[in-house]
Amino acid sequence: MVSADAPAISSVLQTITGLFRMPDSNTESPQRYLRTSEAARHLTLSPRTLEKHRIYGTGPEYHKIGGRVVYTEEDLNAWAKLGKKKSTSDPGAGTVLPAKRHAAIPYAGKERR
C-alpha cells in the first residue's frame, strides 16, 4: 500500500515545491517602456537634453505609442554604450553626438530643405 501512494505523494510535493520556487532569472520579463523624464533619469540627462537629441536625430531610438514618446532600457543602454571610451585618445566603437544641429545628411541623393 505504501508503494501505491508514493507516486501520488511525490506529485503533491512537486506541486507544493513549485508554488514556492523563485522565478527563473532566465525567463524574459515583459518589455518596459520609459517616458522621456524616466529615460532622462536613467541616462542622468535632463529631459530637455533628451528631447533635443530626439529632434536632431542624435539620440537613442524611441517609439511613439498613441502620441507618446517612449524608450526601452535596451535602446537607451545601446545608445549610451556608443560613447564608451578607454581613454581620451580612444576612438571607441562610435560617437554620441552633442544635442545640437549638425550638417545636413543627404536624403535620396538630394539635400533636405
C-alpha positions, 0 to 999 in steps of 0.5 A: 500500500505504501508503494501505491501512494508514493507516486501520488505523494511525490506529485503533491510535493512537486506541486507544493515545491513549485508554488514556492520556487523563485522565478527563473532569472532566465525567463524574459520579463515583459518589455518596459517602456520609459517616458522621456523624464524616466529615460532622462533619469536613467541616462542622468540627462535632463529631459530637455537634453533628451528631447533635443537629441530626439529632434536632431536625430542624435539620440537613442531610438524611441517609439511613439505609442498613441502620441507618446514618446517612449524608450526601452532600457535596451535602446537607451543602454545601446545608445549610451554604450556608443560613447564608451571610451578607454581613454581620451585618445580612444576612438571607441566603437562610435560617437554620441553626438552633442544635442545640437544641429549638425550638417545636413545628411543627404536624403535620396541623393538630394539635400533636405530643405 
